[in-house]
Amino acid sequence: MSKPDQNKLPGQVVLVMQGGGALGAFQAGVYEGMHDAGIEPDWVVGTSIGAINGAIIVGNRPANRLDRLREFWQQVASAHTSSEIWEAFGLGKLVHNLGAVSSGIPGFFAPNLQAHFGAQVPLGITNASYYTTEPLRDTLDRLVNFGLIAQGTTRLTLGAVNVASGRMRYFDSRDGTVGLDHVMASTALPPAFPAVEIEGEHFWDGGIYSNTPIEVVMDDNPRRDAVIFAAQLWQQASDLPVTLAQVSSRLKDIQFASRAESHTTRQQQIHHLRHVVRELGRLLPAQVRATPEARELLGWGCGTVMHVLPMQVPPLPGEDHTKDLDFTPGRIRARWDAGRAFAKHKIAAAPWNNATDPIMGIVVHP
């Protein structure tokens, strides 16, 4: 099968990535599937682990991106190869979780000894956490060329939430600098990880406010035609839980799926109305359209079309509420492979070439 011509895709290519810890290996696989098909993103949007993957992708030349992604994921899995030996005794998950909680994840986070002073000790906003993410800072400094991000060849947008105001903030390389601190802020999931100070304000992981950063693409101005690869890490729908462990897992899925479907549905309604405004404008006489009042109102209309390709990480056998902490090599490989296969399947289908209702502004291809 021949590769699609990226120049013939209907608009910019956008890769959107949720937060989800170890589940983020799926996103790396999705990117590999795109890369193998000759499709590189024009714009990458991420939060939490999606911000890490996004920074590695945008902060490297296309020829080096996969190598840098593999380097990161191999490093975070490196301390837990021994836990797979215990799988034969049914203790692999327990051994891994104990190791991650007690020692951290290589190149990602390590225990914060100050946390042992007690929960009521005033450590300060940038130290009040169970772990330190200084290892991640060193890892990103090595794997990401932030000067390349600043060049703006590929746009990068990262979500974080302001600790004081509780408001979402998107740091966008189109509008300003996106550096190491911005990636760290987007991954600062409390109370595990500490807040990050940027320009006198403090930020946490954007996933605690909205773990589905696709809305920033649909709200962008000016609006552009797009093909959106949406790599989603949490199960929006699932079977009913019947044990306490399953309840905990289902709760986490619902929390971090962050209304991905409802966000998209709402944006479909908004963009449909924009198309309606545009069509109504065409029915007006030319002299009416030329008036300042009409031009202002018709400015709310548009004719852009965004094709959304949702790609959902499949559940693996034996997963529970700790799955986002499961950095074992076997699970990382399985999720990476699933992401690659999912992307290749979507690209081969090329649903953006299918006929669509011209009045629809956002078309979802499940």
N, C-alpha and C positions, 0 to 999 in steps of 0.2 A: 504494500500500500504506500502511495506517495505521501510525503509530508505536506500538511496544509501550508499555503503561502500566508505568512503572518500579515503581509501587506494587504491581503484580500479579506482578512477578518473584518466584520462590520464594526469598527471602532477600536478604541484602546483596549488593551488586555490588562485586566486587573486581577491580582491575586489577593484574596482576603482570608486572614487566618485568625481564628479564635485563640483564647488561652486554654491551657489544659495540661500543662506539665509534660509528663512522659508521653502523653497521647500525641504530642506535637511531631513525633516521628512520622506520623501519617502525612503531615503537611510537607515534610521534606520529600516524601515519596510522590506527592502530587506535583511538586515542582519538578522532580526528575522526569515524570511522565510528560510534562509540558516541554521541558528542555529536550528530551529525546525526539519530540515531535517538531522541534524547531520553533517553538513558541516561547518567547521570553516576555515577562510582564513589563508593561509600561509604567505600572503603578502597583506598589505593594502596600497593603494595609494590614496592621497586626496589633494585637495586644497580648501581653504576657509572653508565653512561649512563642506565640505568633510574632511578637516583636523581635525576639531573638532570631528566629528563622528569617524574618524579613530583613533584619539588619545584615545578616550574613549574605543573603541573596543580593541585596542592593549594594552592599559594601564590597562586592567583588565583581570582576569581569565575568561575563557568562561562561567563559572557558574554565574558570576556577571555582564556580559556585558550588558544584556538587562535591568537589573535593573538600571544600571548607565545611559544608554541611556534614559530610561524613566524619570529618575530624571532630566536630563538636559532639555528634551523637555517639561516636566511639569513646570519646573521653568520659561523657557522663555515664556510660555503661561499664566503664573499665573496672570499677571496684566491686561489681556484683556478678562477675562470671562464676564465682565460687558458689553462689546461692543456687545456681542451676543444678549443681550436684545433689542438693538436698531435695530436688523435685521427686526423685525416686522414692523418698520417704514421706512425701506429702508436706514437706516443711520449707519448700523453696520460697514461698511468699513470705512466710514468717521470718526466715533468716534475712531475706532482702529488706523487709520493712524495718526490722530491728537495726540493721546496718545503716540504712538511710537516716533513720531518726537519730541514732546515736552518733554517727560520724559524718553525715551529710552526703553530698553527691560530688565526686571529683570535678573540678572546673566549674562548679555551679554554686554550691553553698556549703558552709561548715558551721558547727555549733558556735553560738555566741556565748562565751563564758560569762559575760555580764548578766545574762538572763538568770543565772543561778542565784543571783542576789535576792530574787523574790519578785513577785508580780506587782508589788506596791512600791518598789524602789524607783524613783524618778531617773530614768536612764537618758531621757531626751528623745525627741521624735526620731532621730536618725540612728538611735541605738536600741530602741525599745522593740526588740524582736528576739525570737528564739534562735535565729541563725544570722550569720553574716554572709553577704553576697559578694565579698571582696574577691573570692575565686572566680566568680562570673565576670567581674570587671576585668580581671587579668585575661580571661579567656577571650572576651570580646575585643579587647585591645589588640590581641594577637590575630584574631580571625577576621576582623572587620576593618576595612579601609574607609574611615570616616571622611577623608578628603574626597574619595570617589563619590560618596553620597552627596557631598556638597556640590559636586559638579552638576547634579541634577539630571543626568542622563536617564535614570530611572527614579521616579518619585517614590518617596517613602513617607508613610503616615502612621504614627504610633499613638495609641490611646492610653491615657492615664487619668486618674481622678484626683482632684485637689482635696487634700485631707481636711483643710479648714472649711472650705465652702461646700464640699460634697458635690462639686460640679465636674462633669467630664471635660477633658481637654485633649484635643488632638494636636500633636506636634507634627508639622508638615514641612518636608524639605522644600516644597514649592514656595513656601512663604517665609521660611527662616531656617536657621541651623538645626539639624537633628544630629546630635552627638551621642557620646557614650552615656552621659547622664540621662538622656531622654529614654534610651533603651532600658537602663537600669530602673528608671521610674515606672515604666510600663510593666516591669516584671516584679515590682515590689509588693507581693501579696502578703498582707498582714494576717495574723501576727507573726507568721513565720519569718518574713523578710522586712527589713527596715524601710521607712520612707526615704525618698531621695529629694534633696533640696535643689531647686532650679530657680534662679533669679529671685531668691528670697522666699519662695513658696515651696510647700512640701507636697509630694505626690506619692500615691500608691498605685498598684496594679489597676488598670482600667477595667479589668474583668469583674471587679466587685460592683461596678456601676452598670456597665454594659459589656458583656463578653462577646457581642456580635457587632464588630465594627463596620459591617456592610453599610450601615446607615450613612456614614460619612461619604461614601461613594455616591449614593443616591441623592444626597443633599448638596453635592459639589456645585460650585458656581465658577465658571460657566459649565452647564451640563453638556456631556459628550456621549455619543454612542459608545457602547462598551460591551465586551464579553467578560463576565465576572466569574472567575473560578473561586468558589466559596468553600474552603476546606473547614468542615465543622467537626468538632471533637467530642460532642456530648449527644446523648440519645434524647431527641425531642419526644419520641414516643417509645413505649416499652410495655412489657407484660406487667400485670399487677404484682407488686412485691408481697411475699407471704411470710418473710422472716424479718427480724430486726435488722440483720445485715443487709438484706435486700432493700429495706426501707431507707437505710442510710445511703445506699448507692443511688437509689432512685431520686432521693432528695437532692443529691449533688448534681445529678444529670439535669434535673429541672432548673435548678438555680443557675447553672452555668451554660445551659442551652440559650438562656437570655432572650427568649421570645424571638428567635431567628425568623420563624415563619410569620409571626404577627408583625414584626418590623417590615418584612418584605411586602406583606399584604397591604399594610397601611401606605407604604411608598407606591405600590401599584395604584392605589386609589388616587393619590396625589398626582402622579404622573399621568394617569388617565384624564384627570381634570385639566391638566396642562395641555394635553392634546386636544381636548374639547375646546378650550379657549382658542387654540390655534385654528381649528376648523371653523369656529364661529367667526373669527376674524376674516377668513376668506370670503364669507358670505356678505360682509359689509361692503358698501360702496366705497370706491377708492377715496372719495373726498372725506368720508367719515374716518377711514383708517388713517388718513393723514393728519387728523387733529391731534394735538398734544394729549388730550384726555384719552383718546382711543389708543394711541401709541403706548401710553403708560399701562393701560389695562391689558393690552395685547402682549406686553412684555412678560406677563405671567405665563404665557403659553410657550410651548416648545414642541419640537418634533423628534427629539432624541429617542433612541430605543436602546435599552440595556438588557442583554441576555444574561440571565443568572443560571449558573450551573452548580447546584448544591452537590457537595461531595461529602458524604457522612462516613466517618470512621466506623468500621464494623466492630461489634463487640467481640471480644475474645473469650474463650471458655474460662470459667473460674474468676472472671473479673468481679471486683467489688468496689466499695467506696475509696479504696486506696489505689485504684488503677492509674491515677495521674502521678503517683509516686513510683510506679513500676518501671524502673529504668533497666531491668534485666535485658541482656543482649537479645535473647530470643523474642521477647515481646516487642522490643524496638524494631527488630528485623521484620516481624510479622506486620506491624503497623506501617512501616515504611513500604513494604511490598504491596500492601493493600492500597495505599495512596497512589503508588505508581500505576497499578492495574486500573484503579478507578479513573484516573486522569486519562489514561490511554483509551479506555472504553468511551469516555465522553468525547474525546477529541475525534476518535474514529467515527462516531455518530454524527458529529458536526451539526448539532441541532439548530445552530444559529442560521443555517441555510434553509430551514423549514419555513413555509409560508406562515405568517402571523397576522393577527388583526392589526391593521394600520393605526387604529386608535389607541392601542396599548403602548404604554411607554416602558413598562418593565415586563419582560417575558421570562417566566421561570421554567426551566427544562429539567424536571425531576428525573 
